Amino acid sequence: MIDETLRIRLAELGRHDPTPGALAGVVVIDITRVVAGPYCSMLLADLGATVVKIEHPDDPDYARTFPPQLEGEAGTVSGFFAQFNRNKLGATLNLRHPGGRALLERLVASADVLVENFRPGTMDRLGLGYERLREVNPRLVYAALSGFGQTGPSRGKPAYDNSAQATGGLWSMNGPADGEPTRVGTIIGDLAASLYGAIGVLAAIRHAERTGEGQLVDISQQDSVMTLTENAVVNHLATGAVARPLGNAHPFVRPYELFSCADGYVFFGGYTDKFWRISCDIFGGPGEYEAHPELHAMADRFDADVYRERAKPLVDGWFAHRTKAELEELAGDAVPLSAIKDIAEVVADPHIAARDMVVETEYPGIGTLGTFGSPVKLGATPPRTRGEAPAIGAHTDAVLDALLGMPASELAALRADGTIS
C-alpha cells in the first residue's frame, strides 16, 4: 500500500474527498471498459481505494459515447460512463506500444490491484498476463473479468451480458408462463460479475496483507449468472426438474407474486400462516379468515389448483378497487406488500432519499449529474459517492509523477512517441 502522504496527494488530483475510506492506501490499476470491470473498480473507489483508469490514447472506453449525454459550455459527459467511473483518476497509456507495456509494469510495481476485462489470452499476448505481472509485483491482486473465465473449453469465446444470461440459465427461466424466454431487463451478467469481482478482490487483498502473496481473481459472467438462478440448479440435480418461465409467480411459494390494483400493480407475499391470517383481517375484514378454512394451512395454499381456484381470486378481489397507496397504507409494517414502482417513482421515493441512494455530482461548466448512490452503508468509513468521472487522460502526468516520480522531460518524450496523450 502507498503511504499516507501519497494517498492524500493522489486523492487531491481528482478533487476527491481526502477523508480516508475503508480502502484508503490501496492503489488499483483499472484497464477495463463499459460495465463488467468499471463497476467493479468503481465499488473499490467508492470505498476509498485510489483507482487509476487507464485508457488507450486513441481508443478510449467507448462507454463515453453512451447516452444520456450531459452537455454544457465546458463540453460533454456521458451519464452512463460517469455512473460507473466516478471517483477515479484518468490516465492514458498505449499498451500496444513497447514503451506503454514497460510503463504499465512500472505502475503495477507500485500498485496493489489490477483489474482487466479483456478476453482471456489478450493480456498474455501483450506480455502483460498474470504470470508476468506477478514477477513484477508478487503481492499483486490481479482481477480478470470475462465472459467465460480463464479456464475451460469456452474461455476464448466473445461474450456480452446477453451471452452470460443465455449460458448461465437465467434467460431460460425468465418471461411469461408458457411463453418464450425473456432476457432480464438489465445487464445482470455484467453487474453480477463486477460484484463478485469486488468480493474476490477484497478477499485477495486481505490474503496479501497477511502473507505478502498476491493471486489471480478469475471471474466469469456465466458463473456469476448461474449463481443467480435461486433453486434451479439444486432442484435439477436433486429431482431432474428443469426450470421454465413462470411469469411473476414463484415456483412453489403462494401467494407471492404481482397483483393488479386500481392504478397499477403491487407485490404481495402473504404466504406464511401468520401473514395469511393478518392479510385476511386487513384486506378482507372481520370473518374473512374463518370463512375460508380450506386456506388456513400453508401447504394447502401452495397447492397449484387450490391457489388458482380459491386463494388467488380472493386476493384479486381484495386489491382490485384499491390504489397502490391505499394498499401500502393498509399493509403498513404488518404484511409484505410493495407498490411496483417505475424508475421515476423510485427516484422520488422518500425512503430512497433517506438512504442517500440518489446522489448529485457537479461537473463544472457542464451541469449537475444525478446517479445512484452506494448500498454499502459503513458507519465509520462511509463510501464516497459524489466524485467525478475523469476526462480522458485528465491525470496522466500527475499520476505518473506521484507514483513513479517521472520528470517532465520523460513525460514529454512519452507523449511525443505516442505512449501517452
C-alpha positions as CSV (number, residue, x, y, z in Angstrom):
1,M,0.0,0.0,0.0
2,I,1.1,3.6,-0.6
3,D,1.9,5.8,2.3
4,E,-0.5,8.4,3.7
5,T,1.2,11.4,2.1
6,L,1.0,10.0,-1.3
7,R,-2.6,8.8,-0.8
8,I,-3.7,12.3,0.0
9,R,-1.8,13.7,-2.9
10,L,-3.5,11.3,-5.3
11,A,-6.9,11.9,-3.8
12,E,-6.4,15.7,-4.3
13,L,-5.6,15.2,-8.0
14,G,-9.3,14.4,-8.8
15,R,-10.7,16.8,-6.3
16,H,-12.0,13.8,-4.4
17,D,-12.8,13.8,-0.7
18,P,-9.4,13.2,1.0
19,T,-11.1,11.7,4.1
20,P,-9.7,8.1,4.3
21,G,-12.2,5.4,3.3
22,A,-12.1,1.7,4.3
23,L,-9.7,1.0,1.4
24,A,-7.5,4.1,1.9
25,G,-4.0,3.5,0.6
26,V,-5.0,0.7,-1.8
27,V,-3.9,1.5,-5.4
28,V,-5.9,0.0,-8.2
29,I,-4.9,0.0,-11.9
30,D,-8.1,-0.2,-13.9
31,I,-7.8,-1.2,-17.6
32,T,-11.4,-2.1,-18.1
33,R,-14.2,-0.9,-20.4
34,V,-18.0,-0.5,-20.4
35,V,-19.5,-2.1,-17.3
36,A,-18.1,-5.5,-16.3
37,G,-14.9,-4.2,-14.8
38,P,-15.5,-0.5,-14.5
39,Y,-18.3,-1.1,-12.0
40,C,-16.0,-3.4,-10.0
41,S,-13.3,-0.8,-9.8
42,M,-15.9,1.9,-9.1
43,L,-17.0,0.0,-6.0
44,L,-13.4,-0.1,-4.8
45,A,-13.1,3.6,-5.5
46,D,-16.2,4.4,-3.6
47,L,-14.7,2.5,-0.6
48,G,-11.6,4.7,-0.7
49,A,-9.2,3.0,-3.0
50,T,-7.1,5.2,-5.4
51,V,-8.2,3.9,-8.8
52,V,-6.3,4.9,-11.9
53,K,-8.4,4.3,-15.0
54,I,-6.1,3.7,-17.9
55,E,-7.4,4.2,-21.5
56,H,-5.7,3.9,-24.9
57,P,-4.9,7.4,-26.1
58,D,-6.7,6.9,-29.5
59,D,-9.3,4.3,-28.4
60,P,-10.7,5.2,-25.0
61,D,-13.6,3.5,-23.3
62,Y,-16.4,3.7,-25.8
63,A,-19.0,3.9,-23.0
64,R,-18.1,7.6,-23.0
65,T,-20.4,7.8,-26.1
66,F,-23.4,6.1,-24.4
67,P,-26.5,8.1,-23.5
68,P,-27.5,10.1,-21.7
69,Q,-25.1,12.9,-22.7
70,L,-25.0,15.9,-20.4
71,E,-23.8,19.0,-22.4
72,G,-22.5,22.4,-21.3
73,E,-20.1,25.1,-22.2
74,A,-17.2,23.1,-20.9
75,G,-18.0,20.0,-23.0
76,T,-20.0,16.8,-22.8
77,V,-20.1,13.9,-20.3
78,S,-21.9,10.6,-20.6
79,G,-24.1,9.9,-17.6
80,F,-23.7,6.2,-18.3
81,F,-19.9,6.4,-18.2
82,A,-19.8,8.7,-15.3
83,Q,-22.0,6.5,-13.1
84,F,-19.6,3.6,-13.4
85,N,-16.3,5.6,-13.3
86,R,-16.8,8.1,-10.5
87,N,-14.0,8.7,-8.0
88,K,-11.3,7.5,-10.5
89,L,-8.2,9.2,-11.8
90,G,-7.8,9.2,-15.6
91,A,-4.6,8.3,-17.4
92,T,-3.8,7.3,-21.0
93,L,-1.4,4.5,-22.0
94,N,-0.9,2.7,-25.3
95,L,-0.4,-1.0,-24.3
96,R,0.4,-1.8,-27.9
97,H,3.5,0.3,-27.7
98,P,6.6,-1.3,-26.1
99,G,7.1,1.8,-24.0
100,G,3.5,1.6,-22.9
101,R,3.9,-2.0,-21.8
102,A,7.0,-1.1,-19.9
103,L,5.3,1.8,-18.2
104,L,2.3,-0.4,-17.1
105,E,4.8,-2.8,-15.4
106,R,6.3,0.2,-13.6
107,L,2.8,1.2,-12.4
108,V,2.0,-2.3,-11.4
109,A,5.1,-2.4,-9.2
110,S,3.6,0.5,-7.2
111,A,0.0,-0.9,-7.1
112,D,-1.9,-3.4,-5.1
113,V,-4.6,-4.4,-7.6
114,L,-5.0,-4.6,-11.3
115,V,-8.5,-5.1,-12.9
116,E,-8.9,-6.0,-16.6
117,N,-11.9,-7.3,-18.6
118,F,-10.3,-8.4,-21.9
119,R,-11.0,-11.8,-23.5
120,P,-8.7,-14.4,-21.9
121,G,-5.3,-14.5,-23.6
122,T,-5.3,-10.8,-24.6
123,M,-3.1,-9.7,-21.8
124,D,-0.8,-12.7,-22.3
125,R,-0.3,-11.7,-26.0
126,L,0.7,-8.2,-24.8
127,G,3.2,-9.8,-22.5
128,L,1.2,-8.4,-19.5
129,G,-0.6,-11.5,-18.3
130,Y,-0.8,-12.5,-14.6
131,E,2.3,-14.7,-14.7
132,R,4.4,-11.9,-16.0
133,L,2.9,-9.2,-13.7
134,R,3.3,-11.4,-10.6
135,E,7.0,-11.4,-11.4
136,V,6.9,-7.6,-11.3
137,N,4.9,-7.5,-8.1
138,P,4.5,-10.7,-6.2
139,R,1.8,-9.2,-3.9
140,L,-0.4,-8.0,-6.9
141,V,-4.0,-8.9,-6.8
142,Y,-4.9,-9.5,-10.5
143,A,-8.6,-9.5,-11.2
144,A,-9.7,-10.8,-14.6
145,L,-13.3,-10.5,-15.5
146,S,-14.5,-12.2,-18.7
147,G,-17.5,-13.9,-20.3
148,F,-16.5,-17.5,-19.5
149,G,-13.4,-17.3,-17.3
150,Q,-9.7,-18.0,-17.7
151,T,-10.1,-21.8,-18.0
152,G,-12.4,-24.2,-19.7
153,P,-13.4,-25.0,-23.3
154,S,-15.4,-21.8,-23.8
155,R,-12.7,-19.4,-22.4
156,G,-11.9,-17.9,-25.8
157,K,-15.5,-17.1,-26.9
158,P,-16.5,-13.5,-27.3
159,A,-19.2,-12.5,-24.8
160,Y,-21.6,-9.8,-23.8
161,D,-24.1,-9.6,-20.9
162,N,-26.7,-11.5,-23.0
163,S,-24.1,-14.3,-23.5
164,A,-24.0,-14.8,-19.8
165,Q,-27.8,-14.6,-19.4
166,A,-28.1,-17.2,-22.1
167,T,-25.4,-19.6,-21.0
168,G,-25.9,-19.2,-17.2
169,G,-29.5,-20.4,-17.3
170,L,-31.3,-17.1,-16.3
171,W,-32.7,-16.3,-19.7
172,S,-34.4,-19.7,-20.0
173,M,-36.2,-19.2,-16.7
174,N,-37.4,-15.6,-17.2
175,G,-40.5,-14.5,-19.1
176,P,-44.3,-15.1,-19.1
177,A,-45.5,-18.6,-18.1
178,D,-45.9,-20.8,-21.2
179,G,-44.2,-18.0,-23.3
180,E,-40.8,-17.6,-24.8
181,P,-37.8,-16.9,-22.6
182,T,-37.1,-13.2,-21.9
183,R,-33.8,-11.6,-21.0
184,V,-33.7,-9.9,-17.6
185,G,-34.3,-6.2,-18.3
186,T,-30.9,-5.1,-17.1
187,I,-27.2,-6.1,-17.7
188,I,-27.3,-8.5,-14.8
189,G,-24.4,-10.6,-16.1
190,D,-22.1,-7.6,-16.2
191,L,-23.3,-6.3,-12.9
192,A,-23.1,-9.7,-11.1
193,A,-19.5,-10.3,-12.4
194,S,-18.5,-6.9,-11.1
195,L,-20.0,-7.5,-7.7
196,Y,-18.3,-10.9,-7.4
197,G,-15.1,-9.3,-8.7
198,A,-15.1,-6.8,-5.9
199,I,-15.7,-9.5,-3.3
200,G,-12.8,-11.5,-4.8
201,V,-10.5,-8.5,-4.8
202,L,-11.3,-7.7,-1.1
203,A,-10.6,-11.3,-0.1
204,A,-7.4,-11.4,-2.1
205,I,-6.2,-8.1,-0.6
206,R,-6.8,-9.5,2.9
207,H,-4.7,-12.5,2.0
208,A,-1.9,-10.3,0.5
209,E,-1.8,-8.2,3.7
210,R,-1.3,-11.3,5.8
211,T,1.1,-13.2,3.6
212,G,2.6,-10.7,1.0
213,E,1.3,-13.0,-1.7
214,G,-1.0,-11.8,-4.4
215,Q,-3.2,-14.0,-6.6
216,L,-5.4,-14.3,-9.7
217,V,-9.1,-13.4,-9.2
218,D,-10.8,-15.2,-12.1
219,I,-14.4,-14.1,-12.5
220,S,-16.8,-15.4,-15.2
221,Q,-20.0,-13.8,-16.2
222,Q,-21.5,-17.2,-16.9
223,D,-20.5,-18.4,-13.5
224,S,-21.9,-15.3,-11.9
225,V,-25.3,-15.6,-13.6
226,M,-25.6,-19.3,-12.8
227,T,-25.5,-18.4,-9.1
228,L,-28.5,-16.1,-9.5
229,T,-30.9,-18.9,-10.6
230,E,-32.0,-19.5,-7.0
231,N,-33.0,-23.1,-6.5
232,A,-32.9,-24.1,-10.2
233,V,-29.5,-25.9,-10.0
234,V,-30.1,-27.8,-6.8
235,N,-33.7,-28.7,-7.8
236,H,-32.5,-30.1,-11.2
237,L,-29.7,-32.1,-9.6
238,A,-32.0,-33.5,-6.9
239,T,-35.1,-34.2,-9.0
240,G,-34.2,-33.7,-12.7
241,A,-36.7,-30.8,-13.0
242,V,-35.8,-28.1,-15.5
243,A,-36.8,-24.5,-14.5
244,R,-39.1,-22.8,-17.0
245,P,-40.5,-19.3,-17.2
246,L,-43.2,-18.7,-14.6
247,G,-44.0,-15.0,-15.3
248,N,-44.5,-13.3,-12.0
249,A,-45.1,-16.4,-10.0
250,H,-42.8,-18.3,-7.6
251,P,-42.1,-22.0,-8.2
252,F,-43.9,-23.1,-5.1
253,V,-44.5,-20.2,-2.6
254,R,-48.1,-18.8,-2.9
255,P,-49.3,-16.1,-2.7
256,Y,-46.0,-14.5,-3.7
257,E,-46.3,-12.5,-6.9
258,L,-47.7,-9.5,-8.8
259,F,-51.3,-8.5,-8.4
260,S,-53.3,-5.8,-10.2
261,C,-54.9,-2.9,-8.3
262,A,-56.8,0.2,-9.2
263,D,-53.8,2.2,-10.5
264,G,-51.1,-0.3,-11.3
265,Y,-49.6,-3.3,-9.6
266,V,-48.3,-4.5,-6.3
267,F,-46.2,-7.3,-5.0
268,F,-47.9,-9.2,-2.2
269,G,-46.1,-12.0,-0.3
270,G,-48.5,-13.1,2.4
271,Y,-47.7,-16.8,2.1
272,T,-46.9,-17.8,5.7
273,D,-49.7,-18.8,8.0
274,K,-49.1,-15.7,10.1
275,F,-49.1,-13.3,7.2
276,W,-52.1,-15.0,5.6
277,R,-54.3,-14.6,8.7
278,I,-53.2,-10.9,9.1
279,S,-53.9,-10.3,5.4
280,C,-57.4,-11.7,5.7
281,D,-58.2,-9.4,8.6
282,I,-56.6,-6.3,7.0
283,F,-57.9,-6.6,3.4
284,G,-60.9,-8.9,3.8
285,G,-62.3,-7.7,7.1
286,P,-63.8,-9.4,10.1
287,G,-64.7,-13.0,9.4
288,E,-62.7,-13.4,6.2
289,Y,-60.2,-15.8,7.7
290,E,-62.8,-18.0,9.3
291,A,-64.8,-18.1,6.1
292,H,-62.1,-20.0,4.2
293,P,-60.8,-22.8,6.4
294,E,-59.6,-24.7,3.3
295,L,-56.9,-21.9,3.0
296,H,-55.7,-21.9,6.6
297,A,-52.7,-24.3,6.0
298,M,-49.7,-23.0,4.1
299,A,-49.4,-26.4,2.4
300,D,-52.9,-26.1,1.0
301,R,-52.2,-22.6,-0.3
302,F,-49.1,-23.9,-2.0
303,D,-51.2,-26.4,-4.0
304,A,-51.4,-25.1,-7.5
305,D,-55.1,-25.9,-8.0
306,V,-56.2,-24.6,-4.6
307,Y,-54.2,-21.4,-5.2
308,R,-55.6,-20.8,-8.7
309,E,-59.2,-21.6,-7.8
310,R,-59.6,-20.3,-4.3
311,A,-56.7,-18.2,-2.9
312,K,-55.7,-16.0,-5.9
313,P,-59.3,-14.9,-6.7
314,L,-59.7,-13.9,-3.1
315,V,-56.6,-11.8,-3.2
316,D,-57.6,-10.3,-6.6
317,G,-60.8,-9.2,-5.0
318,W,-59.1,-7.5,-2.1
319,F,-56.9,-5.4,-4.4
320,A,-58.9,-4.7,-7.5
321,H,-60.6,-1.5,-6.3
322,R,-57.8,-0.1,-4.1
323,T,-54.8,2.0,-5.2
324,K,-51.2,1.2,-4.6
325,A,-51.0,3.9,-1.9
326,E,-54.1,2.6,-0.2
327,L,-52.9,-0.9,-0.2
328,E,-49.4,0.1,1.1
329,E,-51.1,2.1,3.9
330,L,-53.3,-0.8,4.9
331,A,-50.4,-3.2,4.9
332,G,-48.2,-0.9,6.8
333,D,-45.5,-2.9,8.7
334,A,-47.8,-5.8,9.2
335,V,-47.6,-7.8,5.9
336,P,-45.2,-7.8,2.9
337,L,-46.8,-5.6,0.2
338,S,-45.0,-3.2,-2.0
339,A,-46.1,-1.0,-4.9
340,I,-44.4,-1.9,-8.1
341,K,-42.7,1.3,-8.9
342,D,-41.2,2.7,-12.2
343,I,-37.9,4.4,-12.0
344,A,-39.5,7.9,-11.7
345,E,-41.3,6.7,-8.6
346,V,-38.2,5.0,-7.2
347,V,-36.1,8.2,-7.6
348,A,-38.9,10.2,-5.9
349,D,-39.3,7.7,-3.0
350,P,-38.6,9.5,0.3
351,H,-37.1,6.3,1.7
352,I,-34.6,6.2,-1.2
353,A,-33.7,9.8,-0.3
354,A,-33.3,9.0,3.4
355,R,-30.9,6.2,2.4
356,D,-28.8,8.6,0.2
357,M,-29.4,6.5,-2.8
358,V,-29.7,9.3,-5.3
359,V,-26.6,11.5,-5.3
360,E,-25.6,14.5,-7.4
361,T,-22.2,15.4,-8.7
362,E,-21.3,18.8,-10.2
363,Y,-19.4,18.8,-13.4
364,P,-18.0,22.4,-13.7
365,G,-19.1,24.1,-16.9
366,I,-21.4,21.2,-17.8
367,G,-24.0,20.7,-15.1
368,T,-25.2,18.5,-12.3
369,L,-25.5,14.8,-12.8
370,G,-27.6,12.5,-10.7
371,T,-26.7,8.9,-10.3
372,F,-27.4,6.0,-7.9
373,G,-25.6,6.0,-4.5
374,S,-24.0,3.1,-2.7
375,P,-26.0,0.4,-1.0
376,V,-23.0,-0.3,1.3
377,K,-23.5,1.6,4.5
378,L,-20.4,1.8,6.7
379,G,-20.7,3.6,10.0
380,A,-17.0,4.6,10.4
381,T,-15.9,4.8,6.8
382,P,-18.9,5.6,4.6
383,P,-18.4,5.3,0.8
384,R,-17.8,8.4,-1.2
385,T,-20.3,8.6,-4.0
386,R,-20.2,12.1,-5.3
387,G,-16.8,12.1,-7.1
388,E,-16.5,12.9,-10.8
389,A,-15.6,10.5,-13.5
390,P,-12.3,11.6,-15.1
391,A,-11.9,13.2,-18.6
392,I,-9.7,11.1,-20.9
393,G,-6.2,11.3,-19.5
394,A,-7.0,14.0,-17.1
395,H,-4.5,12.9,-14.5
396,T,-1.8,11.2,-16.7
397,D,1.1,13.5,-15.8
398,A,0.1,13.8,-12.2
399,V,-0.3,10.1,-11.6
400,L,3.0,9.2,-13.3
401,D,4.7,11.9,-11.3
402,A,3.1,10.8,-8.0
403,L,3.5,7.1,-8.4
404,L,6.8,7.0,-10.4
405,G,8.4,10.3,-9.8
406,M,8.5,10.9,-13.5
407,P,10.1,14.2,-14.6
408,A,8.6,16.5,-17.2
409,S,11.2,15.6,-19.7
410,E,10.3,11.9,-19.7
411,L,6.6,12.7,-19.8
412,A,7.2,14.9,-22.9
413,A,9.2,12.1,-24.6
414,L,6.4,9.6,-23.9
415,R,3.8,11.9,-25.3
416,A,5.9,12.5,-28.4
417,D,6.2,8.8,-29.2
418,G,2.5,8.1,-28.6
419,T,2.8,6.1,-25.4
420,I,0.6,8.6,-23.6
421,S,-1.5,11.5,-24.7
